[in-house]
Amino acid sequence: MLAAVMRISENSWLIADIGATNSRCAILSGQSITRVKIFRNDAATSLEALLTEYLAESGATPRGCALAVAAPVAGDTIQMINRDWRFSRESLLALAFEQVEIINDFHAIAWLLPHIGEGERDAIGSATVAASGNIAVLGPGSGLGMSAWIDDCAAMCGEGGHLTLAAQNADEERIIAVLRKRYGHCSAERVLSGPGLIALHNAMHGSEVTSSEQITVKPNDAQAAATLAQFFLFLGSVAAELALITGALGGVYIAGGIVPACAEALRESGFRARFEDKGRYRDYMRRIPTWVLTEPQPGLRGIAYYLAQHNNALASGASG
């Protein structure tokens, strides 16, 4: 039995979607994703400790480790932005992996985009049939991620969540002015994230809340409802900018931890009207579908597609 387990493990990977708040770990063997476990990051002292705990609980001995991380990936050392974790390929190889791959979390989701089925998304708006072409995704969670699938062959990602947030009217100018006075630069992430929703509520009403759930789960509270409505308007503006920048005629997805939990409120909001409100490009925008991504593990599935595409190159690199 042990020999059989080892033969499976030789070709398996520990795959993990490492967010600021939660991390999702699993084992990828061939095309199968198994032994999924969700961790609260606050319970771990480091990423290495979290992965060590997962390996001990799962009993797996994967040869490789592939991570989708909510952080810029621009070298061997990764510093997370919304969590005080710092790690490197070397520190992960020390956990007895033969190979380590690290990509941005929305880079991973970009690899999933061309494979999303009808049952894994909810349409927002009347445009439901996508043209062939690029596909984009943005996701408010602990931060704001963005990426795109380009020319049906490549994943594009960056740090688009930190673009400067623009106002569409005088009310939004006043909100952004309050945020700019408090924080300096007012990025899209400053509003379109869990902490951003709290900051938006304070800027609009001058009252403090301690969690984004106090806003998203209080539809009968007038202030919370106004904050959520404005959040969706800003989301429509930023989603439209992303669609124009990437030429996303294949559609725009909304992922992350916030919006899927209140998709019905999004559908009834001004999001879609704001998304289409591009003057001479209104007809162009009307043809672009927008969806809420309901697939529960997009990062893990995205990593699996990434590894499948890069398997030959990774194997060559390991043996070279």
PATI-16910 format. One record per atom (N, C-alpha, C, CB): z, y, x. Coordinates in steps of 0.1 Angstrom, whole numbers, padded with zeros to 4 digits, always signed. Glycine has a CB too. Layout:
<sites>
ZYX ...
</sites>
This chain:
<sites>
+0000-0012+0008 +0000+0000+0000 +0000+0013+0009 +0012+0000-0009 +0008+0013+0019 +0009+0024+0028 -0005+0027+0034 +0019+0022+0039 -0012+0016+0039 -0025+0018+0045 -0035+0024+0035 -0030+0005+0050 -0034+0020+0022 -0043+0026+0012 -0040+0041+0010 -0041+0018-0001 -0027+0044+0010 -0023+0058+0008 -0028+0067+0020 -0008+0060+0007 -0027+0061+0032 -0032+0069+0044 -0047+0070+0044 -0027+0061+0057 -0054+0060+0039 -0069+0062+0038 -0072+0073+0029 -0076+0049+0034 -0066+0074+0017 -0068+0085+0008 -0064+0098+0014 -0060+0083-0005 -0053+0099+0021 -0048+0111+0027 -0056+0117+0038 -0034+0109+0032 -0064+0108+0045 -0072+0113+0056 -0083+0122+0051 -0079+0101+0063 -0087+0121+0038 -0097+0130+0033 -0092+0139+0022 -0109+0121+0027 -0079+0141+0022 -0073+0150+0012 -0068+0163+0018 -0062+0143+0005 -0067+0173+0009 -0062+0186+0012 -0050+0190+0004 -0074+0196+0011 -0041+0197+0010 -0032+0205+0002 -0039+0218-0001 -0018+0207+0010 -0041+0221-0014 -0046+0233-0018 -0036+0241-0025 -0059+0231-0027 -0036+0255-0023 -0025+0263-0029 -0031+0277-0032 -0013+0264-0020 -0027+0282-0044 -0030+0295-0048 -0017+0303-0047 -0035+0296-0063 -0016+0312-0037 -0004+0319-0033 -0004+0333-0038 -0002+0319-0017 +0003+0335-0049 +0004+0348-0055 +0016+0356-0050 +0005+0348-0070 +0019+0368-0055 +0030+0375-0051 +0043+0370-0058 +0028+0390-0054 +0041+0365-0070 +0053+0361-0078 +0054+0346-0078 +0052+0366-0092 +0043+0339-0081 +0043+0324-0082 +0032+0318-0072 +0040+0320-0096 +0035+0306-0068 +0025+0298-0060 +0022+0285-0067 +0030+0296-0046 +0010+0281-0067 +0005+0268-0073 +0000+0259-0062 -0005+0271-0084 +0006+0247-0061 +0002+0238-0051 -0004+0225-0058 +0014+0235-0042 -0013+0219-0051 -0019+0206-0056 -0025+0199-0044 -0029+0209-0067 -0029+0186-0047 -0036+0178-0037 -0050+0176-0042 -0029+0164-0036 -0060+0179-0033 -0074+0177-0036 -0079+0165-0029 -0082+0189-0033 -0083+0154-0036 -0089+0142-0030 -0102+0140-0037 -0079+0130-0032 -0113+0141-0029 -0126+0141-0034 -0128+0152-0044 -0128+0127-0042 -0131+0150-0057 -0132+0160-0067 -0120+0161-0076 -0145+0158-0075 -0110+0154-0073 -0098+0153-0082 -0087+0162-0076 -0093+0139-0083 -0082+0171-0086 -0070+0179-0083 -0058+0173-0090 -0072+0194-0087 -0048+0169-0082 -0037+0162-0088 -0024+0168-0083 -0037+0147-0085 -0013+0164-0088 +0001+0167-0084 +0003+0182-0083 +0004+0161-0070 -0002+0189-0094 +0000+0204-0095 +0015+0207-0097 -0009+0210-0106 +0019+0217-0090 +0033+0222-0091 +0033+0237-0089 +0043+0215-0081 +0040+0244-0098 +0042+0258-0097 +0055+0262-0092 +0039+0265-0111 +0056+0270-0082 +0068+0275-0076 +0070+0290-0079 +0068+0272-0061 +0083+0294-0080 +0087+0308-0080 +0089+0311-0066 +0100+0310-0089 +0082+0321-0061 +0082+0325-0047 +0096+0330-0042 +0072+0335-0043 +0104+0336-0052 +0117+0341-0048 +0126+0330-0044 +0123+0348-0060 +0123+0317-0048 +0132+0306-0044 +0129+0301-0030 +0130+0295-0054 +0119+0306-0023 +0115+0301-0010 +0117+0313+0000 +0101+0296-0009 +0122+0309+0012 +0124+0319+0023 +0111+0323+0030 +0134+0314+0033 +0101+0314+0029 +0088+0317+0036 +0077+0308+0029 +0089+0314+0051 +0065+0311+0032 +0054+0302+0028 +0055+0288+0034 +0040+0308+0030 +0058+0288+0047 +0060+0275+0053 +0070+0266+0047 +0063+0277+0068 +0082+0273+0043 +0092+0265+0036 +0088+0260+0023 +0105+0274+0035 +0080+0268+0015 +0075+0264+0002 +0066+0252+0003 +0068+0276-0005 +0057+0253+0013 +0047+0242+0015 +0054+0229+0019 +0036+0245+0024 +0064+0230+0028 +0072+0219+0032 +0079+0212+0021 +0082+0223+0043 +0085+0221+0012 +0091+0215+0000 +0081+0208-0009 +0098+0226-0008 +0070+0213-0011 +0060+0207-0019 +0056+0193-0013 +0047+0216-0021 +0053+0193+0000 +0049+0180+0006 +0060+0170+0005 +0046+0183+0021 +0072+0174+0006 +0083+0164+0005 +0084+0159-0009 +0097+0171+0009 +0083+0168-0019 +0084+0163-0033 +0072+0155-0037 +0085+0176-0042 +0060+0158-0032 +0048+0151-0037 +0046+0138-0030 +0036+0160-0035 +0052+0137-0018 +0050+0125-0010 +0036+0123-0004 +0052+0113-0018 +0028+0134-0004 +0014+0134+0001 +0014+0137+0016 +0005+0144-0007 +0004+0132+0022 +0002+0135+0037 -0013+0139+0039 +0005+0122+0046 -0016+0151+0033 -0030+0156+0034 -0033+0160+0049 -0032+0167+0025 -0046+0158+0052 -0050+0162+0066 -0052+0177+0067 -0062+0154+0070 -0056+0183+0056 -0059+0198+0057 -0051+0206+0047 -0074+0199+0054 -0051+0219+0049 -0044+0228+0041 -0054+0240+0038 -0031+0233+0047 -0057+0243+0025 -0066+0254+0022 -0058+0263+0012 -0079+0249+0016 -0057+0276+0015 -0049+0285+0007 -0058+0296+0002 -0038+0291+0015 -0056+0300-0011 -0061+0312-0016 -0049+0322-0018 -0068+0310-0031 -0050+0333-0011 -0038+0341-0009 -0040+0355-0014 -0034+0342+0006 -0030+0361-0021 -0031+0374-0027 -0028+0384-0016 -0021+0376-0039 -0037+0385-0006 -0036+0394+0005 -0049+0396+0012 -0025+0389+0015 -0051+0406+0019 -0064+0407+0027 -0064+0396+0038 -0065+0421+0034 -0075+0390+0040 -0077+0380+0050 -0087+0385+0060 -0081+0366+0044 -0081+0391+0071 -0090+0397+0081 -0087+0392+0095 -0089+0412+0080 -0081+0381+0096 -0077+0376+0110 -0069+0363+0108 -0070+0386+0118 -0063+0358+0119 -0055+0346+0118 -0041+0349+0113 -0054+0341+0132 -0036+0361+0113 -0023+0364+0108 -0024+0371+0095 -0015+0372+0118 -0017+0367+0085 -0018+0372+0071 -0005+0379+0068 -0021+0361+0061 -0005+0392+0064 +0006+0399+0059 +0004+0402+0044 +0009+0412+0067 +0012+0395+0035 +0010+0398+0021 +0015+0412+0017 +0019+0387+0013 +0008+0418+0008 +0010+0432+0004 +0022+0433-0006 -0002+0438-0002 +0023+0425-0016 +0033+0426-0026 +0044+0416-0025 +0026+0424-0040 +0045+0410-0013 +0056+0401-0009 +0058+0401+0006 +0054+0386-0015 +0071+0401+0010 +0073+0402+0024 +0072+0388+0031 +0087+0408+0027 +0060+0383+0031 +0057+0370+0038 +0046+0373+0048 +0053+0359+0027 +0048+0368+0060 +0039+0369+0071 +0037+0355+0076 +0043+0379+0082 +0025+0350+0078 +0022+0337+0083 +0009+0337+0090 +0023+0326+0072 +0005+0326+0096 -0007+0325+0104 -0013+0311+0103 -0005+0329+0119 -0025+0309+0107 -0030+0295+0108 -0022+0287+0117 -0045+0296+0112 -0018+0292+0128 -0010+0285+0138 +0003+0280+0132 -0007+0293+0150 +0010+0289+0124 +0023+0285+0118 +0021+0274+0107 +0030+0297+0112 +0009+0273+0101 +0006+0263+0091 +0002+0250+0098 -0004+0268+0081 -0006+0251+0109 -0010+0239+0116 +0003+0232+0122 -0019+0243+0128 +0013+0240+0124 +0026+0234+0129 +0033+0225+0119 +0035+0245+0133 +0028+0225+0106 +0033+0216+0096 +0026+0203+0096 +0032+0223+0082 +0018+0200+0106 +0011+0187+0109 -0002+0186+0101 +0020+0176+0105 -0008+0197+0098 -0022+0197+0093 -0032+0197+0104 -0024+0209+0083 -0043+0190+0102 -0054+0190+0112 -0063+0203+0111 -0062+0178+0111 -0064+0207+0098 -0072+0219+0096 -0065+0228+0086 -0086+0215+0090 -0067+0241+0088 -0062+0251+0079 -0073+0261+0075 -0050+0259+0085 -0075+0264+0063 -0084+0274+0058 -0077+0284+0049 -0096+0267+0050 -0079+0297+0051 -0073+0307+0043 -0083+0317+0038 -0062+0314+0051 -0084+0319+0025 -0092+0329+0019 -0084+0337+0009 -0105+0322+0012 -0090+0348+0005 -0084+0357-0005 -0084+0350-0018 -0091+0370-0006 -0074+0353-0027 -0073+0346-0039 -0085+0348-0049 -0060+0349-0047 -0090+0361-0049 -0101+0364-0057 -0114+0359-0051 -0102+0378-0060 -0114+0357-0038 -0126+0350-0031 -0127+0336-0037 -0124+0350-0016 -0115+0330-0038 -0116+0316-0044 -0121+0316-0058 -0101+0310-0044 -0116+0326-0067 -0120+0327-0080 -0135+0329-0081 -0113+0337-0088 -0141+0337-0072 -0155+0340-0072 -0163+0327-0071 -0159+0349-0060 -0158+0317-0063 -0165+0304-0062 -0165+0296-0075 -0159+0296-0051 -0155+0299-0084 -0154+0292-0096 -0164+0298-0107 -0140+0293-0102 -0167+0311-0106 -0174+0318-0116 -0186+0311-0122 -0178+0332-0111 -0195+0306-0114 -0207+0300-0120 -0204+0286-0127 -0218+0298-0109 -0192+0281-0126 -0189+0268-0131 -0180+0269-0144 -0182+0260-0121 -0177+0281-0149 -0168+0283-0160 -0176+0279-0173 -0163+0298-0161 -0169+0271-0181 -0175+0266-0193 -0171+0274-0205 -0172+0251-0196 -0177+0272-0217 -0174+0279-0229 -0160+0278-0233 -0183+0275-0240 -0154+0266-0231 -0140+0264-0235 -0130+0270-0226 -0138+0250-0237 -0134+0277-0216 -0125+0282-0206 -0125+0298-0206 -0129+0277-0192 -0131+0304-0216 -0131+0318-0217 -0131+0323-0231 -0144+0323-0210 -0126+0335-0234 -0127+0341-0247 -0135+0354-0246 -0112+0344-0252 -0145+0355-0255 -0153+0367-0254 -0146+0379-0260 -0166+0365-0263 -0148+0391-0253 -0143+0404-0258 -0155+0412-0261 -0133+0410-0248 -0159+0415-0273 -0170+0423-0276 -0181+0414-0282 -0175+0430-0264 -0192+0420-0286 -0203+0413-0293 -0213+0407-0284 -0210+0423-0302 -0213+0411-0271 -0222+0405-0261 -0216+0392-0256 -0225+0415-0249 -0222+0381-0260 -0217+0368-0256 -0226+0359-0248 -0213+0361-0269 -0239+0363-0248 -0249+0356-0240 -0252+0363-0227 -0262+0354-0249 -0249+0357-0216 -0251+0363-0203 -0266+0361-0198 -0242+0357-0193 -0271+0372-0193 -0284+0370-0186 -0281+0364-0172 -0290+0385-0183 -0292+0358-0166 -0290+0353-0153 -0287+0365-0143 -0302+0345-0148 -0279+0363-0134 -0276+0374-0125 -0261+0373-0119 -0277+0387-0132 -0257+0383-0113 -0244+0383-0106 -0233+0383-0117 -0243+0396-0097 -0221+0378-0113 -0210+0377-0121 -0198+0383-0114 -0207+0362-0125 -0190+0391-0121 -0178+0397-0115 -0166+0393-0122 -0180+0413-0116 -0154+0395-0115 -0141+0392-0121 -0131+0402-0115 -0137+0378-0117 -0122+0407-0124 -0111+0414-0119 -0098+0409-0126 -0113+0430-0122 -0087+0411-0120 -0075+0404-0126 -0062+0412-0123 -0073+0391-0121 -0056+0419-0133 -0043+0425-0131 -0032+0414-0132 -0041+0436-0142 -0024+0414-0121 -0013+0406-0120 -0002+0413-0113 -0016+0392-0113 +0004+0407-0102 +0013+0415-0094 +0005+0426-0087 +0020+0406-0084 -0007+0424-0085 -0017+0434-0080 -0029+0434-0088 -0020+0432-0064 -0040+0440-0082 -0053+0439-0089 -0064+0434-0080 -0057+0454-0094 -0068+0422-0083 -0079+0416-0075 -0092+0418-0081 -0076+0401-0073 -0103+0417-0072 -0117+0418-0077 -0125+0410-0068 -0121+0433-0077 -0136+0404-0074 -0146+0397-0066 -0158+0395-0074 -0140+0383-0060 -0168+0389-0068 -0181+0387-0076 -0188+0375-0070 -0190+0399-0075 -0197+0369-0078 -0206+0358-0074 -0220+0364-0073 -0205+0346-0084 -0226+0364-0062 -0238+0372-0059 -0250+0363-0056 -0236+0382-0048 -0261+0366-0063 -0274+0359-0060 -0273+0344-0062 -0279+0363-0047 -0264+0340-0070 -0262+0325-0073 -0260+0317-0061 -0274+0320-0081 -0254+0323-0050 -0252+0316-0038 -0241+0320-0030 -0265+0317-0030 -0234+0331-0032 -0224+0336-0023 -0213+0344-0030 -0231+0346-0013 -0201+0342-0025 -0189+0349-0031 -0187+0362-0023 -0177+0340-0030 -0185+0373-0031 -0182+0386-0025 -0168+0390-0029 -0192+0397-0029 -0160+0394-0019 -0147+0399-0022 -0143+0410-0013 -0136+0387-0021 -0133+0418-0017 -0128+0429-0009 -0115+0434-0015 -0138+0441-0009 -0112+0446-0013 -0099+0452-0018 -0102+0463-0028 -0091+0457-0007 -0111+0459-0038 -0115+0469-0048 -0104+0474-0057 -0126+0463-0056 -0093+0467-0058 -0082+0471-0066 -0076+0484-0061 -0071+0460-0066 -0079+0488-0049 -0073+0500-0044 -0083+0512-0044 -0069+0498-0029 -0094+0511-0052 -0103+0522-0054 -0095+0533-0062 -0116+0518-0061 -0099+0545-0061 -0092+0556-0067 -0095+0556-0082 -0096+0570-0061 -0084+0557-0090 -0085+0556-0105 -0091+0570-0110 -0072+0553-0111 -0101+0569-0119 -0107+0581-0124 -0102+0583-0139 -0122+0581-0123 -0102+0596-0143 -0098+0599-0157 -0111+0602-0165 -0089+0612-0157 -0110+0598-0178 -0121+0600-0187 -0119+0612-0196 -0124+0588-0195 -0107+0617-0197 -0103+0628-0206 -0091+0635-0201 -0101+0623-0220 -0087+0646-0208 -0076+0654-0203 -0063+0646-0204 -0075+0666-0212 -0061+0637-0213 -0048+0630-0214 -0047+0621-0201 -0048+0621-0227 -0058+0615-0198 -0058+0606-0186 -0056+0614-0173 -0070+0597-0185 -0062+0626-0173 -0059+0635-0161 -0044+0638-0160 -0067+0648-0163 -0037+0640-0171 -0023+0643-0170 -0015+0631-0165 -0018+0648-0184 -0019+0619-0170 -0012+0607-0166 -0014+0605-0151 -0018+0595-0174 -0027+0606-0146 -0029+0604-0132 -0022+0614-0123 -0045+0604-0129 -0021+0627-0128 -0014+0637-0121 +0000+0633-0119 -0016+0650-0128 +0007+0628-0129 +0021+0623-0128 +0022+0612-0118 +0026+0619-0142 +0013+0603-0118 +0013+0592-0109 +0010+0596-0095 +0003+0581-0113 +0001+0605-0093 -0003+0610-0080 +0009+0618-0074 -0015+0620-0081 +0016+0626-0082 +0028+0633-0077 +0039+0623-0072 +0034+0642-0088 +0040+0612-0079 +0051+0603-0076 +0047+0594-0064 +0054+0594-0088 +0034+0589-0064 +0030+0579-0054 +0020+0584-0043 +0024+0568-0061 +0014+0596-0045 +0004+0600-0036 -0010+0596-0041 +0006+0595-0022 -0016+0586-0035 -0028+0581-0040 -0026+0573-0053 -0035+0572-0029 -0034+0575-0063 -0034+0568-0075 -0046+0558-0076 -0034+0577-0088 -0043+0546-0072 -0054+0536-0072 -0055+0529-0085 -0051+0525-0061 -0065+0521-0087 -0066+0513-0100 -0054+0504-0101 -0079+0506-0100 -0050+0498-0090 -0039+0489-0090 -0026+0496-0094 -0037+0482-0076 -0025+0509-0091 -0013+0516-0094 -0010+0515-0109 -0014+0530-0090 -0020+0513-0118 -0019+0512-0132 -0022+0498-0137 -0028+0522-0139 -0032+0492-0131 -0037+0479-0136 -0030+0467-0129 -0052+0478-0135 -0017+0465-0131 -0009+0455-0125 +0004+0454-0133 -0007+0457-0110 +0012+0444-0130 +0025+0444-0136 +0034+0456-0133 +0032+0431-0132 +0036+0459-0120 +0043+0471-0117 +0035+0484-0122 +0045+0472-0101 +0022+0483-0122 +0014+0495-0127 +0017+0497-0142 +0000+0492-0124 +0018+0487-0150 +0021+0489-0164 +0034+0496-0166 +0021+0475-0171 +0044+0492-0158 +0057+0499-0158 +0055+0514-0154 +0067+0492-0149 +0048+0516-0143 +0046+0530-0139 +0038+0538-0149 +0038+0530-0125 +0028+0532-0156 +0021+0539-0166 +0030+0543-0178 +0009+0530-0171 +0038+0534-0182 +0048+0537-0193 +0056+0549-0189 +0056+0524-0196 +0061+0549-0177 +0070+0560-0173 +0062+0573-0173 +0076+0557-0159 +0050+0573-0168 +0042+0585-0167 +0038+0590-0181 +0029+0582-0159 +0036+0581-0190 +0033+0586-0204 +0044+0590-0212 +0026+0574-0211 +0056+0584-0210 +0067+0586-0220 +0080+0591-0213 +0070+0573-0227 +0080+0591-0200 +0092+0595-0193 +0104+0586-0194 +0096+0609-0197 +0102+0574-0199 +0112+0564-0201 +0110+0552-0192 +0113+0560-0216 +0121+0546-0187 +0120+0535-0178 +0120+0522-0185 +0131+0536-0167 +0112+0512-0181 +0114+0498-0185 +0115+0490-0172 +0102+0493-0194 +0120+0479-0173 +0123+0471-0161 +0113+0459-0159 +0137+0465-0162 +0105+0456-0169 +0095+0446-0167 +0083+0449-0176 +0101+0432-0171 +0071+0443-0172 +0059+0445-0180 +0060+0438-0193 +0047+0440-0172 +0068+0427-0194 +0069+0420-0207 +0075+0429-0218 +0078+0408-0204 +0084+0439-0214 +0089+0448-0224 +0078+0456-0231 +0099+0457-0217 +0067+0457-0225 +0056+0464-0231 +0046+0455-0238 +0048+0472-0220 +0043+0443-0231 +0033+0435-0237 +0038+0427-0249 +0028+0425-0226 +0051+0425-0250 +0056+0416-0261 +0063+0425-0272 +0066+0406-0256 +0061+0438-0272 +0066+0447-0282 +0056+0454-0290 +0076+0456-0276 +0047+0447-0298 +0036+0454-0304 +0041+0464-0315 +0027+0444-0311 +0053+0462-0320 +0058+0471-0330 +0065+0483-0325 +0067+0464-0340 +0067+0484-0312 +0073+0495-0305 +0062+0506-0303 +0080+0491-0292 +0063+0518-0308 +0053+0527-0307 +0049+0531-0293 +0056+0540-0315 +0059+0533-0285 +0057+0537-0271 +0050+0526-0263 +0070+0541-0264 +0055+0513-0265 +0049+0502-0258 +0035+0500-0263 +0057+0489-0261 +0032+0501-0276 +0019+0500-0281 +0009+0510-0275 +0018+0501-0296 +0014+0523-0273 +0006+0533-0268 +0003+0531-0253 +0013+0547-0269 +0013+0526-0246 +0011+0522-0232 +0001+0511-0230 +0024+0518-0225 +0002+0501-0238 -0007+0489-0237 -0022+0494-0241 -0003+0478-0246 -0023+0502-0251 -0036+0507-0255 -0043+0515-0243 -0035+0516-0267 -0035+0524-0236 -0040+0531-0225 -0043+0522-0213 -0030+0542-0221 -0035+0512-0211 -0038+0502-0201 -0051+0496-0203 -0027+0491-0201 -0055+0492-0215 -0067+0486-0218 -0079+0496-0216 -0067+0480-0232 -0077+0509-0219 -0087+0518-0217 -0090+0520-0202 -0083+0532-0223 -0080+0521-0194 -0082+0521-0179 -0089+0508-0175 -0069+0523-0172 -0085+0497-0180 -0091+0484-0176 -0106+0484-0180 -0084+0472-0183 -0109+0490-0191 -0124+0491-0195 -0131+0499-0185 -0125+0496-0209 -0125+0510-0181 -0132+0519-0171 -0135+0512-0158 -0124+0532-0169 -0124+0506-0153 -0125+0499-0140 -0134+0487-0140 -0112+0495-0135 -0134+0479-0151 -0143+0468-0153 -0157+0472-0153 -0140+0460-0166 -0160+0484-0160 -0174+0489-0160 -0178+0493-0146 -0174+0501-0170 -0169+0500-0139 -0173+0504-0125 -0177+0491-0117 -0162+0511-0118 -0169+0481-0118 -0172+0469-0111 -0185+0463-0115 -0160+0458-0113 -0188+0463-0128 -0200+0457-0133 -0212+0465-0127 -0201+0458-0148 -0211+0478-0127 -0222+0486-0121 -0224+0484-0106 -0220+0501-0124 -0213+0483-0099 -0214+0482-0084 -0220+0468-0081 -0199+0483-0078 -0216+0458-0088 -0221+0444-0084 -0233+0440-0092 -0210+0434-0087 -0238+0448-0102 -0249+0444-0110 -0247+0432-0118 -0261+0442-0101 -0235+0431-0124 -0230+0419-0130 -0236+0416-0144 -0215+0419-0131 -0249+0414-0144 -0256+0411-0157 -0252+0398-0162 -0271+0412-0155 -0246+0389-0153 -0241+0376-0158 -0228+0377-0164 -0241+0367-0146 -0222+0388-0165 -0209+0390-0172 -0197+0394-0163 -0205+0377-0178 -0187+0399-0169 -0175+0403-0162 -0163+0395-0168 -0172+0418-0163 -0155+0389-0160 -0143+0381-0164 -0131+0389-0161 -0143+0367-0157 -0121+0387-0169 -0107+0393-0167 -0098+0382-0165 -0103+0403-0179 -0092+0381-0153 -0082+0370-0150 -0069+0377-0148 -0087+0363-0137 -0060+0370-0140 -0047+0376-0137 -0037+0371-0147 -0048+0391-0137 -0024+0375-0145 -0013+0370-0153 -0010+0378-0165 -0001+0370-0145 -0016+0390-0166 -0012+0399-0177 -0021+0398-0190 -0012+0414-0173 -0034+0399-0188 -0043+0400-0199 -0044+0387-0207 -0057+0405-0194 -0045+0376-0201 -0047+0363-0209 -0035+0362-0219 -0047+0351-0200 -0023+0367-0216 -0012+0366-0225 -0013+0375-0237 +0001+0369-0217 -0022+0385-0237 -0023+0395-0248 -0038+0397-0251 -0016+0408-0245 -0045+0386-0251 -0060+0387-0253 -0063+0393-0267 -0067+0374-0251 -0056+0390-0277 -0059+0395-0290 -0057+0410-0291 -0050+0388-0301 -0046+0415-0285 -0044+0430-0284 -0056+0436-0276 -0031+0433-0277 -0061+0430-0266 -0072+0435-0259 -0085+0436-0268 -0075+0426-0246 -0087+0425-0275 -0099+0425-0284 -0098+0436-0294 -0099+0411-0291 -0087+0440-0299 -0085+0450-0309 -0084+0464-0303 -0073+0447-0318 -0084+0465-0290 -0082+0478-0283 -0095+0485-0281 -0075+0476-0270 -0095+0496-0274 -0107+0504-0270 -0113+0499-0258 -0103+0518-0269 -0109+0488-0252 -0115+0483-0240 -0130+0482-0240 -0109+0469-0237 -0135+0475-0250 -0150+0473-0249 -0158+0486-0251 -0154+0463-0260 -0153+0495-0260 -0160+0508-0262 -0159+0516-0249 -0153+0516-0273 -0148+0515-0242 -0147+0522-0229 -0157+0516-0219 -0133+0522-0224 -0157+0503-0219 -0166+0495-0209 -0180+0500-0211 -0165+0480-0211 -0185+0502-0224 -0199+0505-0227 -0201+0520-0225 -0202+0501-0241 -0191+0528-0224 -0193+0543-0224 -0198+0548-0211 -0179+0550-0228 -0210+0546-0208 -0216+0550-0195 -0229+0559-0197 -0220+0538-0187 -0229+0567-0208 -0239+0577-0209 -0253+0570-0210 -0239+0587-0198 -0262+0574-0201 -0275+0569-0201 -0276+0554-0199 -0284+0576-0190 -0265+0548-0193 -0265+0534-0191 -0257+0526-0202 -0258+0531-0177 -0255+0532-0213 -0248+0526-0224 -0255+0513-0228 -0247+0535-0236 -0269+0513-0230 -0276+0501-0234 -0275+0490-0224 -0291+0504-0237 -0275+0494-0211 -0274+0485-0200 -0260+0478-0201 -0275+0492-0186 -0250+0485-0203 -0236+0480-0204 -0234+0471-0216 -0226+0491-0204 -0241+0475-0227 -0239+0467-0240 -0244+0452-0238 -0247+0473-0251 -0253+0450-0229 -0259+0437-0227 -0250+0428-0218 -0272+0438-0221 -0240+0434-0212 -0231+0426-0203 -0219+0420-0210 -0226+0435-0191 -0218+0407-0210 -0206+0401-0217 -0193+0404-0209 -0208+0386-0219 -0182+0405-0216 -0169+0405-0210 -0161+0394-0216 -0162+0419-0212 -0154+0387-0208 -0146+0375-0212 -0132+0376-0206 -0153+0362-0208 -0122+0371-0213 -0109+0367-0207 -0110+0353-0202 -0097+0369-0217 -0106+0351-0189 -0107+0338-0183 -0094+0330-0188 -0108+0338-0168 -0096+0319-0195 -0084+0312-0200 -0081+0299-0192 -0087+0308-0214 -0090+0296-0182 -0087+0284-0173 -0074+0287-0166 -0099+0283-0162 -0064+0277-0167 -0051+0279-0162 -0049+0279-0147 -0042+0269-0168 -0058+0273-0140 -0057+0272-0126 -0070+0276-0119 -0054+0257-0122 -0074+0289-0120 -0087+0293-0114 -0087+0293-0099 -0091+0306-0119 -0076+0296-0093 -0075+0297-0079 -0076+0283-0073 -0062+0303-0074 -0070+0273-0078 -0071+0259-0073 -0085+0254-0075 -0061+0250-0080 -0091+0256-0086 -0104+0251-0088 -0114+0258-0079 -0109+0253-0103 -0112+0271-0077 -0121+0279-0068 -0120+0274-0054 -0117+0293-0069 -0108+0271-0049 -0107+0265-0036 -0114+0252-0035 -0092+0263-0032 -0113+0244-0045 -0120+0231-0045 -0135+0233-0043 -0117+0223-0058 -0141+0242-0051 -0155+0245-0050 -0159+0251-0036 -0160+0255-0061 -0150+0259-0031 -0152+0265-0017 -0152+0254-0007 -0141+0275-0014 -0143+0245-0008 -0142+0234+0002 -0154+0224+0001 -0129+0226+0001 -0158+0222-0012 -0170+0213-0014 -0183+0219-0007 -0173+0211-0029 -0184+0232-0009 -0196+0239-0003 -0195+0239+0012 -0197+0253-0008 -0183+0241+0018 -0181+0243+0032 -0177+0230+0039 -0171+0253+0035 -0177+0219+0032 -0172+0206+0038 -0179+0202+0051 -0173+0195+0028 -0192+0203+0051 -0200+0199+0063 -0197+0208+0075 -0215+0199+0060 -0196+0221+0072 -0193+0231+0082 -0179+0229+0088 -0196+0245+0077 -0170+0227+0078 -0156+0225+0083 -0154+0213+0091 -0146+0225+0071 -0161+0202+0087 -0160+0189+0094 -0166+0191+0108 -0167+0178+0087 -0178+0198+0109 -0184+0200+0122 -0175+0208+0131 -0197+0207+0120 -0168+0218+0125 -0159+0227+0133 -0147+0219+0138 -0155+0238+0125 -0143+0209+0130 -0131+0201+0134 -0134+0192+0145 -0126+0194+0122 -0147+0187+0145 -0151+0177+0155 -0157+0183+0167 -0160+0167+0149 -0160+0196+0167 -0167+0202+0178 -0158+0206+0190 -0174+0214+0173 
</sites>
